[in-house]
Amino acid sequence: MISFKEDEYLNKLNHSCAHMMAQAIKHLWPSAKFWVGPVIDTGFYYDVDLGDKVITDSDIEAITKEMKKISKDGKRIVRNEISKGEALEQFKDDPYKIDLISRMDENEVTISTYTQGDFTDLCRGPHVESVKECKYFKLIKFSGAYWKGDVNNKVLQRIYGVCFPTEEELNAYLEELEEAKNRDHRKLGKDLGIFMTSDLVGKGLPMYLPNGYIIWEEFENYIKGKEKKLGYKHVLTPPLGNVELYKTSGHWEHYQDSMFPKMEVEGEEFVLRPMNCPHHMMIYANDIHSYRDLPLRIGEIARDCRFEASGALKGIERVRAFCQNDAHLFVTPEQIGSEFKSVVDLILEVYQELGIKDYHFELSLRDPEDKKKYHPDDEMWNNAENKLREILDEIGIPYIEKIGEAAFYGPKLDVQVKPAVGNEYTISTCQIDFCLPLKFDLKYVDKDGEKKTPVVLHRAILGSIDRFIAYYLEETKGALPTWLSPVQVNILPVNNEYHLEYAEEIYQELFDNNVRVELDKREEKVGYRMRESVIRKIPFTLVLGQKEVDEKAISYRKYGSDATTTVSMSEFVKFIKDVILNRK
């Protein structure tokens, strides 16, 4: 989707449309007062204080009608520059504007207002020439918003909208929004019975329903199978740890704000873990290692907890409790390049098999000026960053560098995907770490008999499995490939009196061959049950009537197709097993 903030004209147009909306609101509710109305990536919004009035759908219709009248009138938008004293006098009855003006430095800031007809607003601009240009707009949604984002402040009414130069562009964008709405994993998750949330359980703590857990388990088995072939050893560690563990690792100093508060039990302090590396460091330290043992690849599907702000929570994409497809590779300095390349190869292999195409690589580096965020060791950082650049250049993959995005202990390679809904985010990552092995005093005995410190590669291929499921649901619109689908085959006997016995025979045969199969024997018309099967996006639906019973055959439809294929039972069993086994 286009970014309204980055396109210069769209930015001005939407900024002006926000003012036009405020003017319309002022016409309808003269006592209305306004906080801010910025342009955002998806259009604009304005925060409004309407007293006890709460915006409704009918109010949005009234505002829209008034905005069209204002646009048709076509008043010019005029800029005026005033002093801070003049601004305080002009907006003396508006506490929100007074708050903004009072925080301005009169020696450094030019205070400007913009006027269109009978409406004047405090604003830096810029704007279009006249409200006539704001002809093609749409008010999208409305909600409550705390003033300044502070829960202790009053709740204002926030109204969102978009504006385009032409009706065609507006309609195309609205179609994109509708498509995004239908793809949203939160809607799909509810419609397909994949996950649920409950405020009584807690915000950001999703629960997987039976259908969702099947998908989750399939992804876990898929990635663990690949890791086992590469020599990974899987472990299971607890989802909490002693605070001293995180003080040793440095997470307590650098990551504490993202952790849940510590708990005191029998004189010890514990915290829900935000990541798994400290536990894996202790597993390595549990034994004596020779250089012959390395690389040692420790993997875990690990449950973690991070305190995300409530406003950032989103379905299973951004949560407070999640599972990582995590691993830590303990290597000698000479093995860094080959092991890092092996991780990148695995990422590329998984993306190809799962059909992930819209992604790019980012090399995340520290900000040398930030002395608080990063472990203070310039030599270590320079060594790690140069080593990582050298490896990536040798592998030959394109990447862009991002300053200030590294982990506190080392640089990393992030894989950014562009999902069907929303902004891009990270799925896979591989990080090079010279820091934590030193903090935990990890050693291996080299071939010369000396004790040396290993290097650790932190890596996640699917990243958070929760986020990955959200991403995959939106990419596929919920029409998952057969191997992932919670129900792979749905059987519909046309008439239970004559066809149910044969349907049950087919059901048992598929069940015995590890196919996830359902038998829909409700006393509903077959067309109705077929439509429901399509709504549930079940990959294969079998319709069994008298012909199939007589010929001991199976007639099936594949999701997304109206064509019916008839084969023998044995042929279908062989076919569906091949589709599932080879993840077709």
N, C-alpha and C positions, 0 to 999 in steps of 0.2 A: 504494500500500500504506500501511497505517496505520503511524504512528511510535510505537514502544513507549516512547520517551523522552519524547514530548510528551503522551501520554495519562496523566493522573495515576494512575488506578487500575491501568492496565496496567503502568505503571512499578513501582509497589509490588508488584504480583502477580509480575512477572518477577524482581524483585530477591529476593523471598522464595523463588521457585522455584529460583533459583541457589543459595541457602543450603540448600534441601532436597536439591538434587543433591550439594552438598558433603557433607552429612550422610550420604547414601547411599554416596558414595565412601569416606568414613571408616569406615562399617560394613564395607565389602568389603575395603578396604586400610587398616588402622588406622594405618600409618606415613605415610599421605598428608599432604602439607602444601600450603597454598593461598596463592596470591599475591593476585589481585584477581578479583572476579566482578561486573562492571558490567552495567547494562542498556544495550543499544545500540538503534539504530533498528529492528533486525530481531529483537529478543528479548533474550537474555542469553548470557553465556559465563562460564566460570570457568577460570582457569589453575591447573593442579595439578602438583605434583611427586610422581611415583610412583616415584622412584628409577630403576631400569633398566626398569621396566614400560612398555610401549607399548600404548596403548588399541587395541582391535580392535572389530569389529562385535558380536561375542558379549559383550564387556565392556559395550557400550552397552545391550544387552538386559538384562544383569544389573543395571546401574545403574537402568534404567527400572523393573524389577520391584521393586527395593528402594525407589525413590522412591514407588511406588504404595502400598507397605506403610506408609511414613512418613506419607503424606497421609491414608490411611484411619485411622491412629491418632489424627490430629487434634490434636496438641499445640499449645498456644498459643505465640506468638512474643513473648518478653518482653524489653524494653529495660532495660539497666542502664548507669549512668554511673559511670565510675571515673577515678582520677587516672592521670597518666602513669606514675608509679612502679608502681602496681597493675597497669597494662596490661603493663609490661615484665616484671613477675613472672609474671603469668598466662600470657603467651605466650613465656616464656623459652626453650622448646624449639623454637620455630618461627622460623627466621631470616628468613623472608619477612615475618611480622608484626612482628618486631623492627625490621626495616628501615623499615616504614611508621611504627611508633610513634616511632622515634628521630628521624624528620624532622618530627614534630608539635611545634608550639609550645605548651607546657603552659599558657602564660598566655592564649592566645587560642582554643584548641581544646578543646571538650568531647569527651572520649574516651568512646565508647559501644560496648557489645557487645549482641548479640542472641542469646538462647538459646531453643532449641526442643528439649525433651526432653534427650537426652544430647549435644547439639551446641551449642557456643558459638562465635560468630565476631565478630571486630572489624568494626564497621560503623557508618556514620553513619545508615543508614536512609533513609526510613521503610519499614515493612513492613506487610503485612496482619495481621489478628488471629491467624490460626492457619494451619498448613500444610494444613488441610482445604480451604482455598480454592484450593490449588494442585493441584487434581484433574485438570484437563485440560491436559496438557502434552505436548511431544514433543521429544526430543533429536534435533537436525537433522544435525549433522556434528561432526567432530573433526579436529584438526590439531596440528602442533607450533608453538610460539611461543617466541621468545627472552624470557627474563626481562627486563622493562623495555624490550623491543624492541631490545636491544643484542646484536648478533651475537657479541660476546665473552662473553656470559653463557650459562648453561645453557638447554637447550631444555626447556620445560615442555609438558604436555599441555593443550590448549585444547579444551573441549567446549562446543558451542553448543546452545541450546534456545529454545523459546517456550512461553508459557503463556497461556491464555485463561479467562475466567469460565465459558464454556459449551462443550460439545462441538461444537455447531453452528458457533461462531465459530472454534474450532480447525480443524475440517475445512475450513471455507471458506478459511482462511488457507493450509492445506497445499495446497489446490487451486491457490491463487494462486502458491505457490512452484513447483508442478509446471509451471504455465503459464509462469512466468518462466524456469524451467530449459529448457523447450522453445524459448523465444524467444531465449535467450542467444546473442549473435552468435558466441561462441567455439564453441559446439556446432554452430550452423548453418554457420559457416565451415568446420568440419571435414567435416560431413556433405555439404555441397554443393561441396567442393573449391575454396574461395574463397581461403584463405590458410593459411599454415603458419608455425610458429616452430621454431627450433632453438637449443638452448643453445650449440652449437658456433659458430653465427653470432653469438649474443649475445641476452641478455634484452631484450625490448622492441623487437626489430628484426624485425618481421613480413615475410614474403615472400609476394607475391601469386602465386597459381597462375594458369594460363590463364583459368579461369572468373572469378577475382577481378579480373584485369587488364582483362577486358572491361567489367566493371561500373565499375571505376575510370576507364577511358578514356571510357565513355559519359557519366559525370558531368562529366569534364573538358570534353568536347566540348559538352555541354549548357550549362554555365555560361560557357564562353568564347564560344559563339555569342551568348549574350545580351549579354555585355560588348562584343563587337565592334559590335553594333547600336547600342550607347550611346557608341561612339567610343573605347573603350579600346585602347591600344597595348600588345601583349604583348611581354615581354622574357624573356631567360634569363640567370640570373646564377649564379655558383658557390656551392656549399653550404658554403663556408668563407671566412674573411677574416682579414686582419691584425688582431692585437690592437689596434693603434692606431686602427683603424676603430671598434671598439666603445668605446674610451676616448673618442673624439671624440663618439660618439652618447650616451654615458652608460650604455650597457648594461653595460660592464665594472664600473662602480661599483655599479649598482643590480640587476644581473641575473646576476652572475658565479656565484653558487651554483647556478644552474640550467643553467650551461654545462658542456660537457665540458672537461677540462683543456687548457691551451694546449700547442702542439707547437712545438718549435724546429727550423727548417730553414734552413741556410745563413745563420745569423745573424738570421733573422726569426722572429717569433712569430706562429703562426696558431691559430685556434680554429674548431671546427665552429659554424656560425651557428645561433643559436636563433630568429632572425626575419630579415625581409628588408628592413626599412625603411632600414638604413644603405646597402645596395647601391643601392636605388632613389634615395636622396638623391644618390649619386655619379653615377647616370645623369642625373638632372636637372642636376647641376652640370657635366656634360660639354659643355653647349651654352649659348649666350646666349638668353634668353627675353624676349619682349615680352608685354605684357598681352594682346595678341591671341592668343598661344599658349595662354592659360589659359582654362578648366581643362585641365590635362594629366593624363590618366588612364593610369597605368602599371600593368599587370596582370601577374601571373606565377603559374603553378602551380609553387610553389617548395618544394624539399626542405629541411627544417630538422631540427635535432637538439637535444634538451634532455635533461639528465640527470635523469630522473624516478627517485625512489626505487623500488627493486625491488618493495616491497610495494604500490606504487600502480599498477603496470603491470597492464593488463587488455586482452588480445586486441589489437584494433586501435583500441579506444576511447581507451586511454591508453598511449602508446608513447614510445620514445626517438628514433625517426626517423619523420618524417611529412611529408606534403605539404599546404601551405596554398593555398587559393584566395584569394590575397592581391592587394591593389591599393593604390596610393597616389595620391591625387588632389591635385595641386598647384593651388591656387586663390587668387584674390584675396580679400581680406576680404569684398567685396561678393558673392562667389559662394558663400560658405560655406552659406548657408541653402538655396539651390536645389540645390546638389550633395549636401548631406546628405539633403534630401528625396528626391532621385533614388535614393540608396542605400537608404533605407527603402522606397521604392516597389518597388525590385528585390527586396528581401528578401520583401516581402509577395507579390509576383508569383510568386516561386519557391516559397514555402510553399504558396500556393494550388494551383499546378500539381502539386506533389508530394504534396498531401494532408496537409500538416503543420498540425495544428490546436491541439494542446495546448502553447502557448507563451505567454510574457509578456516585456515589455520592462523592463530595469533600467538606470537611469541611475547609472553607477559614478563616484563622486566620490573625491577624496583625503581623507585624514584630516589636517586642519590641524595636529594635535598630533604627527604622525609626521614628524620632520625628516630622517630617514635615507632613507625609502623614496621620497620624491617630490622632484622638481626644486625647489629653493628659490627660488620667485618668486611671492609672494602676488598681485601684480597680474596676472601672467599667468594664474594659476589662477582667480582671481575672474572675469576676463574670459572665459576659456574655458568655465567652468561656467555662468555666466550666459547666454552665447551659446547653449550647448547646450540649456539649459532653454527659452530663448526659441524656438528652432527646434522643439523637441518640442511645446511648447504650440501653436505655429502649425500644425504638422502635425495635431495633434489626436489623437495616439495615447496611450493610458494607459500610465503607467510608475511604477515605484517607485524611490526613491532608495536607494543602497547606499554608505555611507560607508566609505572605506578600500579600495575595489575598483578604483580608477582605475589606468591605466598610470602609470609614473613620470613620464611627460612630458605627460600630459593626461587629461581625463575621457573617458568613452566610453559608448556605448549598447550594451548586450549583450542578445542574445535568448536567453532560457533556455527550453529544451525539457524536457518531462517524458517521458522515454523509457518504453517498455514494461517495461524491466528497470532497476532501480536508481534512484539519485537524479538530480535534474535537473542539467543542465550547459549550458554555453554552446555554441551553434553559430555564429551570426552575430554580428558586431560592427562598429561604426563609431566611430572615435575622432577627436577633434579635437586638433590638435597645433600649438601656436605655438612649441614648444621646439626640436625638432630642426632646423627650417629655420634658426634662429639659430645653432645649434651648428655647422652645416655651411656657414654664411654663404651661403645660397641667395638669389638675387636674380632679379628680373624688371624690365624697364624699363617704367614706367607711361606713360600717355598724355601726361603732362606732362614726360616725359624723365627723371624721377628713378628711381633704383634703389630698389626696395622688396622686402621679404621676403614670400614667399608663405606661405600657411597650408597645412598638409597634413592631409588626411583619410585615416586608415588604415582600410581596410575589408576584411572577409572575409564572403562570402555563405554559402558552404558550410562556411566555417571550415576545419578540417582535413578533407580528403577522406576520410582513413582513418576518423576518428571519424564522419563523416557516413554512410559505408557501414555501420559498426557500428550506428548509430542506425536506418538504413533497413531493415537486415536484421531487426532486432528488431521494428520497427513492422509489417512485412509478414509476419513469421514465415518469411522466406526466399522467400515466394511473390511474387517481384518482378514488376512490370509488364513486359509483353512487350518494350518498347524497351530495358529494362535487363537482361533475362534472358540469361545466357551462351548458353543454347540456347533458341531461340524455337519451333522446330518439331522434333518427333521423329517419324520415319516408321517404321511397323511393317508390313512385308509379312506377311500371314498364313502364306503358304507360299512359301519362296524359289524352289522349282521352277517355280511358276506365276505368282508375283506380283512377284518381285524386279526383273525388267526394267522393269516399269511404275513400281515404287518408285524405281528409279534415275533414271528420266525425270523424276519429280516432284522428286526431290532436286536434279537439275541445274537445273531451272527455278527453284526457290526460291533456290538458291545464286547463280545468275546475277542474281537480283533483290535481292541483298544481304541475304537472310534467313539468320540463323544456324541452320543445319539439320543434323540428324544422321540417319543411316539405321541403324537397329538390325536387322541381318540375322542375328543369332545364331540358332542352331538351338534356341531355347527356345519354349515355348508362348506364344501371343500374350498370354494373361492375365497371365503372369509378367512379360513385358516391359512390359505396360501398368502393372502395379503399380510397377515400377521407375521408369517415367516419372513416375508420380504422386509417388513418394518424392523424386525429383529436382526436383519442382515445375516441370516444363517447361510453359509456358503452353498449347501446342497439341500434341496427339498425333494423328497420322494413322494410321488402320487401313485397310489396303488388301487387300481380298479379291477374289474372282472378280467380284462385282457391280461393284466400282469399276473393275476392268480392262475389263470388257465395256462399261461405260457411259462410260469415260474420265472418271470422277468421283473425288471425294475425300470421305471420311468422316472427320470430326475430332471430338475431344472437347476441351473447354476445361478447364484445371485447375480443380478444385473443383466440377465438374459431371459427372453421369453421363449427360447427354443427348448423343446423337450427331447431328451435322448433316452432311448430304450436299449437296455443291455441285460445280459443274464446276471443273476445274483453273484456268481463267482467273478465275473468280469468287473462288476462294480466294486466288490470288496478289494480286488487286486488294484483297481484304479485308485480308490480313495486312500488305501494304505500307501501307495506310491506318492500321491499328492502330499500326504501328511509327512511321511518319512523324509522326503526330499525338499520339504518346505516350498512347494511350488505355489 
